[in-house]
Amino acid sequence: MAVSKTNKKRGALGKGLGALLQDSPQKGKTEGEVSHPIAGIFEIGLEEIQVNPFQPRTHFDKTSLEELAESIKVQGIIQPITVRKLADKEYQLISGERRYQASKIAGLDKIPAYVRLANDQQMLEMALIENIQRENLNALEIAHSYQRLLSECDLKQEQLGDRVGKNRTTVNNYLRLLKLPPDIQAGIRDQKISMGHARALINIEDVDKQLAIFKRMVTEDLSVRKVEALVKELSEGREKKEMPETPGLDPVKKYEINKLQQKLASHFGTKVSLKADKKDKGEIKIPFHSTNDLNRILEILDLI
């Protein structure tokens, strides 16, 4: 019985990208010749692929993988994974680990892969940026990825911002999450609190007070606005104790100083102390907590 053109077309789409690639001869290869790909898209055996040691995602949801595996059984692989060639029939995953793991669950033997040439640093940078831009990473995973790009790929914050399409302030807000104590970082990872909650807590220097508010926000399911109000109340109370008012200082001048202090703190991503007297003399203090933190501040000041 003759098969219609429509049925042929549906059959081709149902095979997925892997089958379409398999149906087409590889450029430059004669029939029966063993393939040793250097660059391009090829069908590669799953057993020939090693997982990516630079993968920023540490947890893959089992249910989500099984759902993807069912989709792959029906539609095939729509988008190739990316690998680098290590040796003959030996590759290392750069990006696409969810597709790779789901393909194994689906019972596939081969998977379409784009083969790239890359050294360890290039591979790390590609893997981190690929995941940051395309995967649903939580805020803490993004923060760790940004930190690895800065330290291991020797990028500056402006370069990092250009790579991931974010401005310096956004990048810095993620990096500040890494200053929080482990319990609060775990809360971000487990989605008990949002990045907005965490950003409010960063402005508290006392770790015990950070943890106290964190426990309260989780127990009482506080909104970000409520947490910001608690932090502001705590901060204003401390400032009244630590910074007694200068006798005779004009109220308008005090307001301007406080506002400028807040702007500086937001710009540098850390608490800034700004003091002034009636003669407009004073000082600015910008604390740092590590060598990396100092370098970050010096970079913002364009001194390195």
Steps between C-alpha positions, in 0.01 A plus 500: 500500500634845409598735781389860470745790510327623816563171681864502388541850641342405834722194522812711450397748770420219743851363466648814654826673411710193576325291233520779244873532559540125473317499167742759359859398414768690690676755290833374375432136602460215258265210569650250742772739622543529879416849628755691708328839541700811580232770471137502391183309589527120521319198644704385803453195721383587851762266647772710332400816690632603842297737718615858537722551810431875474120463515369778729167325563535250781146360505271375222133444582417133442140564392611768253759263350242224459261742328778607263584134433136434399512799265824373346341158439227671295678797341866402511775749588393842373823681592846337496715493813848659487816298567874523454710221355758350736613200294364253247147410612546700819318827564424729792170681547507880482126568518176304478532265797121485550457382140788255545360351823144490361623324184651226716168461684322488162724209396683675214837370386610815317436871524560790257784714627681811388873432537721792597871542561559660842756501779399468867459874558298553182287198588435631851403842367271354231334261745439765764368762260285246316337391825458851638323614184294194419434293812269582788777530759415626846653828619774328701610284204519814286707673770746207514518496120579873494769452765659216302503711185677778691755283678560205266454673164680817615216732402425841646146593598446716190620217273279255688202732458564517125526119478169433677311810385467655848614833642758522775242574771305183421816290497609653830161431661541129422860491625394658831285193571821303557574713809192364677539222762455137381150460649366795302678388181334161544166682534558666162604169342193322635275791395387571855580866439534710186794705384309811614487363856870417487599844370322660795691278746838589347468851643518357855859453617424296813471132400283411801251770405505383137414146611232621740317692226553211257332255739215743557442563130486125431273425799263792438532500119590870499491701179813671364354839592441391859858370530637825355299692762642282781854551373447876469361518853796302633750710304353833611502388862868403477598825327340704779716315753822493298481846342382762748372815339749782454380800704371778280513303172226623265214244457505548122874431497447183706237383254732563202786314670280198578368492144851520355614226738224272369599572138864418574402176675290397199779591255773308682282209607599533865426717803662845471550737793480871415549761774512878479505789745372859495812613312437245222797291609468127545594156378381210287565140608457206260561168678616186316488140621765326288764561234244419231258749654771769506586432136131526414478844662825616335364383165184708550728798572695418177822469701592154362 
